[in-house]
């Protein structure tokens, strides 16, 4: 019943909605007598450019999600906001057929989520980082021009390394083994 609300919808969040049941009618040569699809054809011709799929026969809506930063790997899927946009379309359709305050609250919440995603995108665009991934990173500053830097740095590094090794070799955690 819920997916019937998508009847006549051609795109969701800018992505084509591929109705799998219609592929059989458009490309009968790509299906065998039992109805199985030529998956090689689907993976090479359909999936690379389409990321939202509807199967009316299975009452199923599926998505291919973006894998990797867009600026690094290109668009290869949709974002989470596409899922929210699909949910919004479905709930709006249900509310049209079965109006209720609960549906209206859900619609407002989904719209608020989409607005938050749009605000985030605008903010990331302004910083020049939209479409990039900046995961956990550690930055520190060392002035290598400081006199005696190399001796102090490597001395501390080697001492810390030796201490870590002694701790890992100690039969009792935290108790230092004999110095190396």
VOPAGU-2260 file (C-alpha; in pm, 1 decimal, decimal comma):
REM VOPAGU-2260
SITE   aa  ch    i         X         Y         Z
SITE  UNK   A    0       0,0       0,0       0,0
SITE  UNK   A    1     273,3     250,3      94,1
SITE  UNK   A    2     467,8     207,2    -228,9
SITE  UNK   A    3     152,1     269,3    -430,3
SITE  UNK   A    4     197,8     632,9    -324,9
SITE  UNK   A    5     502,0     643,0    -556,2
SITE  UNK   A    6     295,1     563,8    -865,7
SITE  UNK   A    7     382,1     820,1   -1131,1
SITE  UNK   A    8     696,9     937,7    -948,4
SITE  UNK   A    9     989,5     949,4   -1194,7
SITE  UNK   A   10    1263,8    1082,9    -965,6
SITE  UNK   A   11    1343,0    1095,7    -596,1
SITE  UNK   A   12    1578,5    1369,6    -479,7
SITE  UNK   A   13    1704,1    1414,0    -836,5
SITE  UNK   A   14    1771,3    1043,3    -894,7
SITE  UNK   A   15    1574,5     838,6   -1148,1
SITE  UNK   A   16    1335,5     591,4    -989,6
SITE  UNK   A   17    1395,0     263,6   -1174,4
SITE  UNK   A   18    1081,3      51,2   -1163,6
SITE  UNK   A   19    1224,6    -296,4   -1198,5
SITE  UNK   A   20     890,9    -441,0   -1317,2
SITE  UNK   A   21     898,9    -200,6   -1613,6
SITE  UNK   A   22    1248,7    -311,0   -1719,5
SITE  UNK   A   23    1099,2    -643,3   -1827,1
SITE  UNK   A   24     863,2    -457,6   -2062,0
SITE  UNK   A   25    1131,6    -219,0   -2193,5
SITE  UNK   A   26    1403,8    -483,6   -2240,8
SITE  UNK   A   27    1237,1    -825,0   -2286,7
SITE  UNK   A   28    1554,1    -964,2   -2446,9
SITE  UNK   A   29    1736,6    -918,1   -2112,3
SITE  UNK   A   30    1507,9   -1163,7   -1931,9
SITE  UNK   A   31    1486,8   -1538,8   -1972,8
SITE  UNK   A   32    1170,3   -1753,1   -1986,8
SITE  UNK   A   33    1157,9   -1792,5   -1608,4
SITE  UNK   A   34    1175,4   -1415,6   -1566,2
SITE  UNK   A   35    1534,8   -1396,4   -1443,1
SITE  UNK   A   36    1725,9   -1085,5   -1549,8
SITE  UNK   A   37    2064,9   -1076,8   -1718,4
SITE  UNK   A   38    2253,2    -943,5   -1414,8
SITE  UNK   A   39    2568,0    -866,8   -1611,4
SITE  UNK   A   40    2362,3    -628,9   -1825,3
SITE  UNK   A   41    2196,9    -478,1   -1517,2
SITE  UNK   A   42    2527,9    -424,1   -1335,3
SITE  UNK   A   43    2700,7    -271,8   -1639,3
SITE  UNK   A   44    2414,9     -72,1   -1796,8
SITE  UNK   A   45    2155,7      12,1   -1530,6
SITE  UNK   A   46    2320,2      22,7   -1186,8
SITE  UNK   A   47    2613,6     259,1   -1266,0
SITE  UNK   A   48    2374,9     548,0   -1342,1
SITE  UNK   A   49    2072,2     467,2   -1125,1
SITE  UNK   A   50    2057,4     434,0    -749,3
SITE  UNK   A   51    1688,4     406,2    -650,9
SITE  UNK   A   52    1492,8      90,9    -741,0
SITE  UNK   A   53    1128,1      -0,3    -697,2
SITE  UNK   A   54     991,5    -355,4    -727,9
SITE  UNK   A   55     615,9    -351,1    -719,3
SITE  UNK   A   56     597,9    -732,6    -735,1
SITE  UNK   A   57     796,5    -752,7    -406,9
SITE  UNK   A   58     668,3    -426,7    -251,6
SITE  UNK   A   59    1032,7    -322,0    -222,8
SITE  UNK   A   60    1218,2       7,6    -247,9
SITE  UNK   A   61    1598,3     -12,5    -245,3
SITE  UNK   A   62    1889,3     226,8    -272,4
SITE  UNK   A   63    2254,2     213,5    -368,6
SITE  UNK   A   64    2435,5     440,3    -122,9
SITE  UNK   A   65    2734,8     656,1    -210,2
SITE  UNK   A   66    3059,9     472,5    -147,1
SITE  UNK   A   67    3344,5     717,7     -85,1
SITE  UNK   A   68    3380,9    1093,9    -115,3
SITE  UNK   A   69    3213,0    1233,7    -428,5
SITE  UNK   A   70    3511,0    1456,6    -513,5
SITE  UNK   A   71    3743,4    1156,5    -496,1
SITE  UNK   A   72    3536,9     874,3    -651,5
SITE  UNK   A   73    3249,7    1053,2    -829,1
SITE  UNK   A   74    2880,9     989,0    -773,7
SITE  UNK   A   75    2825,7     615,4    -734,0
SITE  UNK   A   76    2514,7     619,5    -515,8
SITE  UNK   A   77    2271,1     839,3    -332,3
SITE  UNK   A   78    2305,1    1001,9       8,6
SITE  UNK   A   79    2096,7     947,0     321,3
SITE  UNK   A   80    1889,0    1253,6     236,0
SITE  UNK   A   81    1753,9    1061,3     -65,6
SITE  UNK   A   82    1616,6     796,5     171,1
SITE  UNK   A   83    1453,5    1070,0     379,7
SITE  UNK   A   84    1310,2    1231,1      64,4
SITE  UNK   A   85    1162,7     892,9     -36,0
SITE  UNK   A   86    1008,9     849,8     309,3
SITE  UNK   A   87     863,8    1200,3     283,4
SITE  UNK   A   88     703,2    1121,4     -54,0
SITE  UNK   A   89     552,0     800,8      83,6
SITE  UNK   A   90     413,7     962,3     400,7
SITE  UNK   A   91     276,1    1257,1     201,3
SITE  UNK   A   92      99,8    1007,8     -26,8
SITE  UNK   A   93     -37,9     816,4     269,8
SITE  UNK   A   94    -153,6    1140,2     430,8
SITE  UNK   A   95    -330,9    1233,5     107,5
SITE  UNK   A   96    -523,4     904,9     120,2
SITE  UNK   A   97    -552,7     877,2     500,0
SITE  UNK   A   98    -514,0    1224,3     655,4
SITE  UNK   A   99    -406,3    1232,5    1018,5
SITE  UNK   A  100    -222,6    1458,0    1260,0
SITE  UNK   A  101      32,1    1178,8    1310,5
SITE  UNK   A  102     115,9    1180,2     939,7
SITE  UNK   A  103     140,9    1558,9     948,3
SITE  UNK   A  104     387,0    1540,4    1240,0
SITE  UNK   A  105     591,9    1279,4    1051,2
SITE  UNK   A  106     590,8    1499,8     740,7
SITE  UNK   A  107     711,1    1798,0     944,6
SITE  UNK   A  108     987,3    1586,8    1101,0
SITE  UNK   A  109    1104,9    1449,6     767,1
SITE  UNK   A  110    1100,3    1797,4     615,5
SITE  UNK   A  111    1304,0    1924,9     911,1
SITE  UNK   A  112    1558,2    1646,6     851,1
SITE  UNK   A  113    1586,7    1741,2     481,9
SITE  UNK   A  114    1629,7    2108,2     576,4
SITE  UNK   A  115    1910,3    2011,8     816,6
SITE  UNK   A  116    2085,6    1813,5     540,0
SITE  UNK   A  117    2055,9    2114,0     305,8
SITE  UNK   A  118    2195,2    2350,0     571,4
SITE  UNK   A  119    2487,6    2112,4     626,9
SITE  UNK   A  120    2559,1    2101,4     252,5
SITE  UNK   A  121    2551,0    2482,4     224,7
SITE  UNK   A  122    2786,3    2512,6     523,5
SITE  UNK   A  123    3025,5    2250,3     379,2
SITE  UNK   A  124    3012,9    2422,3      37,0
SITE  UNK   A  125    3107,9    2750,9     205,6
SITE  UNK   A  126    3409,4    2582,8     369,5
SITE  UNK   A  127    3506,4    2412,1      42,6
SITE  UNK   A  128    3483,4    2060,5     187,2
SITE  UNK   A  129    3154,7    1934,7      36,9
SITE  UNK   A  130    3209,1    1598,4    -130,1
SITE  UNK   A  131    3526,6    1528,1      68,4
SITE  UNK   A  132    3594,0    1308,8     369,9
SITE  UNK   A  133    3790,1    1436,0     662,8
SITE  UNK   A  134    3790,3    1155,0     913,4
SITE  UNK   A  135    3963,0    1151,8    1248,6
SITE  UNK   A  136    4295,4    1326,3    1213,9
SITE  UNK   A  137    4571,8    1432,7    1444,3
SITE  UNK   A  138    4776,3    1744,0    1379,4
SITE  UNK   A  139    5065,2    1877,2    1582,3
SITE  UNK   A  140    5317,8    2149,9    1531,1
SITE  UNK   A  141    5689,3    2106,0    1581,2
SITE  UNK   A  142    5937,8    2382,3    1514,3
SITE  UNK   A  143    6224,0    2189,1    1357,9
SITE  UNK   A  144    6437,7    2505,6    1340,9
SITE  UNK   A  145    6468,9    2516,8    1719,2
SITE  UNK   A  146    6830,9    2454,1    1829,7
SITE  UNK   A  147    6881,8    2098,9    1956,3
SITE  UNK   A  148    6540,6    1988,1    1831,4
SITE  UNK   A  149    6652,1    1667,5    1663,5
SITE  UNK   A  150    6849,1    1537,1    1962,3
SITE  UNK   A  151    6566,4    1609,2    2207,7
SITE  UNK   A  152    6293,2    1476,4    1976,4
SITE  UNK   A  153    6463,9    1149,0    1889,8
SITE  UNK   A  154    6584,6    1103,9    2246,4
SITE  UNK   A  155    6225,7    1134,6    2376,7
SITE  UNK   A  156    6088,9     919,5    2094,1
SITE  UNK   A  157    6336,2     637,0    2157,9
SITE  UNK   A  158    6277,3     655,0    2534,4
SITE  UNK   A  159    5898,5     636,4    2488,5
SITE  UNK   A  160    5935,5     348,4    2243,7
SITE  UNK   A  161    6162,9     153,8    2479,4
SITE  UNK   A  162    5920,4     208,8    2766,7
SITE  UNK   A  163    5627,6      85,7    2554,8
SITE  UNK   A  164    5823,1    -225,1    2456,7
SITE  UNK   A  165    5922,6    -296,5    2819,1
SITE  UNK   A  166    5557,1    -264,4    2927,9
SITE  UNK   A  167    5436,5    -497,1    2654,9
SITE  UNK   A  168    5699,5    -757,3    2749,3
SITE  UNK   A  169    5634,8    -735,3    3122,6
SITE  UNK   A  170    5453,5   -1036,9    3270,6
SITE  UNK   A  171    5243,0    -795,0    3479,3
SITE  UNK   A  172    5084,0    -504,5    3295,3
SITE  UNK   A  173    5205,6    -169,3    3413,8
SITE  UNK   A  174    5514,5    -311,7    3585,5
SITE  UNK   A  175    5831,5    -223,6    3397,1
SITE  UNK   A  176    6061,0    -503,7    3295,3
SITE  UNK   A  177    6434,4    -454,8    3318,7
SITE  UNK   A  178    6564,8    -171,5    3095,0
SITE  UNK   A  179    6681,6    -283,0    2754,2
